[in-house]
Amino acid sequence: MKPTVTWDVAAASHLLSRTEFGGTPKRSEQLAARNLHDVVAALLDEAKAAVPPPKPGWVKEPWVNTERVYPETTPMERMENHRKAGERQTRERNELRCWWLDHMIRTPAPLREVMTLFWHGHFTTEAKRMFVAQPLYTQNAATRTHALGNFRDLLEAVTLDAAMIMYLNMEDSDAKKPNENFARELLELFTVGIGNYSERDIKEIARALTGWTLDAPPGTAKRPTVADASRTFCRDGLVPTFVKEKHDAGEKTVLGKTGKFGVKEVLGIVAAHPATARFVSTKLITYFGASDPRNELRDRMAAKFGQTKGDIAATLAVLLTSPEFFAKESRGTLIKSPVHLLVGACRLLNLDVTATPSLAQVTAAMGQELFNPPNVKGWPGGRDWISSGSLAVRYHLPEALFDGKEPAGFEPIATDRNFALPADEKARKELIARIQNFDKKRREERKKDGFKVTFDPAKALDGAVPEKAEALVAALTTKLFVVAPRPDTTAVLTEVVKDLPAAERVKLACRLILTTPEYQLA
């Protein structure tokens, strides 16, 4: 007998926990009163129609490289320009994280941001290797624009974006020496997946992608830089530009197809390949936490992906209305990502929040620094979100949200330093001292605004505060949990808060609930 979906308030709560960082009991009741397919269609339509956030004020068109080195630039000027640019880029990256975090907390269409976050971990770009902040913004804007649109369009938008061109070394790839970095990740991590391509496919795609670079807008006057300057010191602009003379115009064979392909033809081939439909569907199933042991859901999603020529919203609709997504094995089994954990708490408790660098750093300390995934594979997710270090920060999250204090274990345990220390002891000590000084300044800059979060007991409960402790605990656990609380959880919460004044009772109950195992799950 074919499984069916039991669509009720609990199912609606489950849907909201995965698509909107969580939902209130009232919203779950409203959705449960409607048809499931109509609800999912409405969620997708609202997300697609959502107005994107205004761009940060420091985003400039055209972007100007203040680190350019000219023949008359002195060594001291070069060092000073580099120092100032580094400070500005660090500040802008911090502001960018705050900008997105703030939008996730406030947006009326959270599914759009849930999907933008999904693609952010799929088409990765590491901030620690991107010293220019603006391309990180443009890539984020591109993924948001196409997050629920056509996969082929999304793939091209991300490929021909300054962030990806810089990150995976397409900027200097030409016919004489094609760079294979992007070609490899395009096949392995972005589209068809391992086992569905050959080394020759990588080499042929690398040839097809030659000729792309970053330049100033057309018509911009240019001044020559010094001959030995690295790309950082001679980049003219961030506009993806095709230089025909540097492109390999010869015939290529890619995934069994032959022709004089360029980037657009290659992207069309890989986007339309059946393995891409399965690969993307599998990643969506994992991200949204559906149980699909026999790959039946994956196959239905892949079929829809193929029939619609890569319509992401249509493919996602198959997932969000499937029996597998609503199965018992899929509920309350997904460990929340750090961003989901923080954003969900802010939204569900109606906290008055100003996203500051300190608040953004909380997700980094838990293992998910926005715009800076650990590597090109993105964040592994699942049980990897939990470690001895990250778990400590999760349990101390209320210190940031309710007390304005840095949680214990706030600084990430892992370091992003990826260079070797000098063998010479004096040089090694000097380098370590400079790193420590830089990190100290970075921490001081981040902490300058601290935490700006205000808690209102009435807002947390969407109105009146129950007089009895039992009713209060029941209301909060119903709102914040998607799994039934354990009897001992309810009993301990009730006992701890029962003798406190109403306002203090609500705040303490919320603090404790955020530290429970139940709240860690979606």
C-alpha positions in Angstrom: 0.0 0.0 0.0 1.4 3.4 -1.0 2.3 5.6 2.0 0.2 8.7 2.5 0.7 11.9 4.5 -1.3 12.6 7.6 -1.6 16.3 7.4 -2.3 17.8 10.8 -0.9 20.4 13.2 2.1 18.3 14.1 2.9 17.8 10.4 2.5 21.6 9.8 4.9 22.3 12.7 7.4 19.8 11.2 7.1 21.5 7.8 7.7 25.0 9.4 10.7 23.7 11.4 12.5 22.8 8.2 11.4 25.5 5.9 11.0 28.7 8.1 13.5 28.2 11.0 10.4 27.1 13.0 6.8 28.2 13.3 4.4 29.2 16.1 1.5 26.9 17.2 -1.0 29.4 15.8 0.6 29.4 12.3 0.8 25.6 12.4 -2.9 25.4 13.2 -3.7 27.8 10.3 -1.7 25.8 7.8 -3.1 22.5 9.0 -6.6 23.7 8.2 -5.6 24.0 4.5 -4.6 21.4 1.9 -1.0 20.3 2.1 -0.2 20.9 -1.6 -1.8 24.3 -1.5 0.2 25.2 1.6 3.5 24.1 0.0 2.6 26.0 -3.2 1.9 29.1 -1.2 5.2 28.9 0.7 7.1 28.5 -2.5 5.2 31.4 -4.2 5.8 33.7 -1.3 9.5 32.8 -1.2 9.9 33.4 -5.0 8.1 36.7 -4.8 10.1 38.0 -1.7 11.8 41.3 -2.1 15.6 41.0 -1.6 17.2 43.0 1.1 18.9 46.4 0.2 22.5 45.9 -0.5 25.1 47.0 2.1 26.1 50.6 1.8 29.8 49.8 1.2 29.0 47.9 -2.0 30.3 50.1 -4.8 29.5 50.1 -8.5 32.1 50.2 -10.0 34.3 48.6 -7.4 37.7 50.3 -7.0 40.9 48.5 -6.1 42.6 50.7 -3.6 45.6 48.3 -3.5 46.7 48.8 -7.1 50.5 49.3 -7.3 51.7 51.8 -9.9 55.3 52.5 -10.9 55.4 55.5 -8.7 54.0 53.7 -5.6 56.6 53.6 -2.9 57.1 50.5 -0.7 55.7 52.4 2.3 52.6 53.5 0.3 52.2 49.9 -0.8 52.3 48.6 2.7 50.0 51.3 4.0 47.4 50.8 1.2 47.5 47.0 1.9 47.0 47.6 5.7 44.1 50.0 5.2 42.5 47.7 2.6 42.8 44.7 4.9 41.1 46.5 7.7 38.3 47.7 5.5 37.8 44.2 4.0 37.7 42.6 7.5 35.1 45.2 8.6 33.0 44.7 5.4 33.0 40.9 5.8 31.8 41.3 9.4 29.1 43.7 8.3 28.1 41.3 5.5 27.5 38.5 8.0 25.4 40.9 10.1 23.5 42.0 7.0 22.5 38.5 6.1 21.8 37.4 9.7 19.6 40.4 10.2 17.6 39.6 7.1 17.2 36.0 8.1 15.8 37.1 11.4 13.4 39.7 10.0 12.3 38.4 6.6 8.6 37.6 6.1 9.6 34.9 3.6 12.1 32.7 5.5 12.0 29.8 3.0 13.8 32.1 0.5 16.7 32.4 3.0 16.6 28.7 3.9 17.2 28.0 0.3 19.8 30.7 -0.1 21.6 29.1 2.8 21.4 25.7 1.1 23.0 27.0 -2.1 25.5 28.9 0.1 26.8 25.6 1.3 26.6 24.0 -2.2 28.3 26.6 -4.3 30.9 27.5 -1.7 33.4 30.3 -1.5 35.7 30.7 1.6 36.1 34.2 3.0 39.5 33.3 4.4 40.7 33.0 0.8 38.6 35.9 -0.5 40.2 39.1 0.7 37.7 41.2 -1.2 34.3 41.4 0.5 32.1 42.6 -2.4 32.2 39.4 -4.5 30.9 37.6 -1.4 27.9 39.9 -1.5 27.3 39.5 -5.2 27.4 35.7 -5.0 24.9 35.8 -2.1 22.6 38.0 -4.1 22.9 35.7 -7.1 22.0 32.6 -5.2 19.1 34.4 -3.6 17.8 35.5 -7.0 17.9 32.0 -8.4 17.4 30.0 -5.2 14.0 28.7 -6.3 14.3 29.3 -10.0 16.0 27.3 -12.8 19.1 25.3 -11.9 20.8 26.1 -15.2 20.3 29.8 -14.6 21.6 29.5 -11.1 24.6 27.5 -12.2 25.6 30.2 -14.8 25.0 33.0 -12.3 27.3 31.5 -9.8 29.9 30.4 -12.4 30.2 33.8 -14.0 30.4 35.6 -10.7 33.5 37.4 -9.4 33.6 35.3 -6.2 33.7 31.9 -8.0 36.1 33.2 -10.7 38.5 34.4 -8.0 38.0 31.4 -5.6 38.6 28.6 -8.1 41.2 30.3 -10.2 39.4 30.9 -13.4 40.8 34.5 -13.6 44.1 33.6 -15.2 43.0 30.4 -17.1 43.8 30.7 -20.8 44.3 28.4 -23.8 48.0 28.0 -23.2 47.5 26.8 -19.6 43.9 25.9 -18.6 43.2 25.8 -14.9 41.3 22.7 -13.9 40.1 23.8 -10.4 36.6 24.9 -11.2 36.1 22.2 -13.8 36.8 19.5 -11.2 34.5 21.1 -8.5 31.8 21.7 -11.1 31.5 18.0 -11.8 32.4 16.6 -8.4 30.5 18.9 -6.0 28.1 21.1 -8.0 26.5 18.9 -10.6 26.9 15.2 -11.6 28.9 13.9 -8.6 31.7 11.4 -8.3 31.5 8.4 -10.6 29.7 10.2 -13.4 32.7 11.8 -15.2 36.2 11.2 -16.2 39.5 13.0 -15.9 39.2 13.8 -19.6 35.9 15.5 -19.0 37.6 17.8 -16.4 40.4 18.7 -18.9 37.9 19.4 -21.7 35.7 21.6 -19.5 38.8 23.5 -18.3 39.6 24.2 -21.9 36.0 25.4 -22.5 36.2 27.8 -19.6 39.4 29.6 -20.7 39.3 33.3 -21.5 37.3 34.5 -18.5 38.8 37.1 -16.3 37.7 40.1 -14.1 38.0 43.6 -15.4 36.8 47.1 -14.9 33.5 48.1 -16.5 33.7 48.8 -20.3 35.1 52.3 -21.1 36.9 52.7 -17.8 40.3 54.3 -18.1 43.2 52.1 -16.9 46.7 52.9 -15.7 49.4 50.3 -16.0 50.6 48.6 -12.8 54.1 47.4 -12.0 55.2 44.4 -14.0 55.7 42.0 -11.1 52.5 42.8 -9.2 50.4 39.9 -8.0 46.7 39.8 -9.0 45.8 41.5 -5.7 47.7 44.6 -6.6 46.8 44.9 -10.2 43.2 43.8 -10.5 41.2 46.4 -12.5 37.7 45.5 -11.4 35.2 42.7 -10.6 33.2 42.6 -13.8 33.3 39.0 -15.4 34.8 39.6 -18.8 35.4 37.2 -21.7 38.7 37.7 -23.6 38.3 35.9 -26.9 42.0 35.8 -27.6 42.7 33.8 -24.4 39.9 31.2 -25.1 40.6 27.7 -26.5 38.1 27.7 -29.4 38.9 24.1 -30.4 36.6 21.1 -30.4 35.9 19.5 -27.0 34.2 16.4 -25.8 32.3 16.7 -22.6 30.2 13.9 -21.0 29.8 12.3 -24.4 28.9 15.4 -26.4 31.3 17.0 -28.9 31.5 20.6 -30.2 33.4 23.8 -30.0 32.0 24.5 -26.5 32.4 27.5 -24.4 31.2 28.1 -20.8 27.5 28.4 -21.6 27.4 25.2 -23.7 29.3 23.2 -21.0 26.9 24.5 -18.2 24.0 23.4 -20.3 25.4 19.9 -20.8 26.1 19.3 -17.1 22.9 20.9 -15.9 20.8 18.6 -18.2 22.7 15.4 -17.3 20.5 12.9 -15.5 23.2 12.5 -12.8 22.8 16.2 -11.9 19.1 15.7 -11.2 19.9 12.8 -8.8 22.8 14.6 -7.2 20.9 17.9 -6.5 17.8 15.9 -5.3 20.0 13.9 -2.9 21.5 17.0 -1.4 18.1 18.6 -0.9 16.8 15.5 0.8 19.8 15.5 3.2 19.4 19.3 3.9 15.7 19.0 4.7 16.2 15.8 6.6 13.9 13.4 4.9 14.3 9.7 5.3 14.7 8.0 1.9 16.5 4.7 2.4 15.4 3.2 -0.9 16.0 6.4 -2.9 12.4 6.4 -4.1 11.9 10.1 -3.2 15.2 10.9 -4.9 14.1 9.3 -8.1 10.7 11.1 -8.1 12.5 14.4 -7.5 15.0 13.7 -10.2 12.2 12.9 -12.6 10.5 16.2 -11.8 13.9 18.0 -12.2 14.3 16.5 -15.6 10.7 17.1 -16.8 10.9 20.7 -15.8 14.4 21.3 -17.1 15.7 22.0 -13.6 12.9 23.9 -11.9 14.1 24.0 -8.3 10.8 25.0 -6.8 8.9 22.2 -8.6 11.5 19.7 -7.5 11.4 21.0 -3.9 7.6 20.7 -3.9 7.9 17.0 -4.5 10.1 16.7 -1.4 7.9 18.9 0.9 4.7 17.0 0.0 6.2 13.5 0.2 5.3 10.7 2.6 9.1 10.3 3.2 9.4 13.9 4.4 6.6 13.5 6.9 7.5 10.0 8.0 8.1 9.3 11.7 11.8 8.7 10.9 12.1 12.2 9.4 10.6 14.1 12.4 12.7 15.6 15.1 15.8 13.9 13.7 17.6 16.8 12.1 20.3 18.5 14.2 19.8 22.2 13.6 22.6 24.1 12.0 24.1 26.9 14.1 22.4 29.5 11.9 19.1 27.7 12.2 19.5 27.4 16.0 20.2 31.2 16.4 17.8 32.5 13.8 15.0 30.2 15.0 15.4 31.4 18.6 15.3 35.1 17.6 12.3 34.6 15.4 10.2 32.3 17.7 10.9 34.3 20.8 10.2 37.6 19.0 13.5 39.0 20.3 14.3 42.6 19.5 17.7 42.0 17.8 20.3 44.1 16.2 22.7 41.8 14.4 26.2 42.7 15.4 29.6 41.1 14.6 29.5 39.5 18.1 26.2 37.9 17.4 27.3 36.7 14.0 30.4 35.2 15.6 28.2 33.0 17.8 27.3 30.9 14.7 31.0 30.7 13.8 31.9 29.4 17.3 29.3 26.7 16.8 30.9 25.7 13.5 29.1 27.8 10.8 30.7 31.1 10.0 28.6 32.7 7.2 30.6 33.2 4.0 33.4 31.1 5.3 32.7 27.3 5.0 35.6 25.0 6.0 36.4 24.1 2.4 35.0 23.8 -1.1 32.8 20.9 0.0 30.9 23.2 2.4 29.6 22.3 5.8 29.0 18.5 6.2 26.0 19.1 8.5 24.2 16.4 10.5 26.0 15.0 13.4 29.1 17.0 12.4 27.4 20.0 13.9 28.0 18.5 17.3 31.5 18.4 18.9 32.7 19.0 22.4 33.6 22.6 21.5 30.5 23.5 19.5 28.1 21.8 22.0 29.4 24.0 24.8 28.6 27.1 22.8 25.2 25.8 22.0 24.4 25.2 25.6 25.6 28.7 26.5 23.7 30.4 23.7 21.2 32.0 26.2 24.2 34.0 27.6 24.4 35.9 24.4 20.6 36.3 23.8 19.5 37.1 27.3 22.6 38.5 29.1 24.6 40.1 26.3 27.7 38.0 27.2 30.0 36.0 25.1 29.1 32.3 25.5 31.8 30.0 27.0 34.0 28.6 24.3 33.1 31.6 22.1 36.3 31.6 20.0 36.3 28.7 17.4 38.7 25.9 18.5 39.9 25.3 14.9 42.2 27.9 13.3 42.0 29.1 9.8 45.7 29.6 9.5 47.0 27.6 6.6 50.7 28.5 6.4 53.8 27.0 7.8 55.7 28.8 10.6 59.3 29.8 9.8 62.1 27.5 10.9 64.1 30.4 12.4 63.0 30.8 16.0 63.2 34.6 16.0 61.2 34.9 12.8 58.7 32.4 14.2 58.2 34.3 17.4 57.7 37.6 15.4 55.2 36.0 13.1 53.2 34.5 16.0 53.3 37.9 17.8 51.9 39.6 14.7 49.2 37.0 14.3 48.2 37.3 17.9 48.1 41.1 17.6 46.0 40.9 14.5 43.6 38.5 16.2 43.4 40.7 19.2 42.5 43.7 17.1 39.9 41.6 15.2 38.3 40.5 18.4 38.2 44.1 19.8 36.6 45.3 16.6 34.0 42.6 16.7 33.2 43.2 20.3 32.8 46.9 19.9 29.0 46.7 19.5 28.6 43.7 21.7 25.2 42.0 21.8 22.1 44.1 21.2 19.2 41.8 22.1 16.1 42.7 24.2 13.8 40.0 25.6 10.1 40.7 26.2 8.2 38.0 28.1 4.8 38.9 26.5 6.3 38.9 23.0 7.9 35.6 23.6 4.5 34.1 24.3 2.7 36.1 21.6 0.5 37.8 24.2 -0.6 36.9 27.8 1.8 35.0 30.1 0.1 32.0 31.8 -0.1 32.3 35.5 0.7 28.7 36.4 4.1 27.3 35.8 2.8 24.1 34.2 0.8 26.1 31.6 3.8 28.3 30.9 6.2 25.4 30.3 3.6 23.7 28.1 3.1 26.9 26.0 6.9 27.4 25.6 7.8 23.8 24.8 4.9 23.6 22.3 6.2 26.7 20.6 9.9 25.8 20.7 10.0 22.0 20.3 9.0 20.0 17.3 9.4 16.8 19.3 7.5 16.0 22.4 9.4 17.0 25.5 10.6 14.2 27.8 8.6 13.9 31.0 11.7 14.8 33.1 12.3 17.9 30.9 8.8 19.2 31.6 9.0 18.3 35.3 12.4 20.0 35.9 11.4 23.1 34.0 8.2 23.4 36.0 9.9 22.9 39.3 12.7 25.4 38.7 10.5 28.3 37.6 7.3 27.8 39.7 8.3 30.1 42.6 9.6 33.0 40.5 7.8 36.2 39.5 6.1 36.0 36.1 8.7 38.0 34.1 11.6 36.1 35.6 9.8 32.8 35.2 9.4 33.3 31.4 13.0 34.3 30.9 14.5 31.5 32.9 12.2 28.9 31.3 13.3 30.2 27.8 17.0 30.1 28.9 16.7 26.5 30.0 14.6 25.3 27.0 17.3 26.6 24.6 19.8 24.3 26.3 17.7 21.1 26.1 18.5 18.3 23.7 15.0 18.7 22.3 15.6 22.3 21.1 18.7 21.2 19.2 16.5 19.2 16.8 14.2 20.2 13.9 
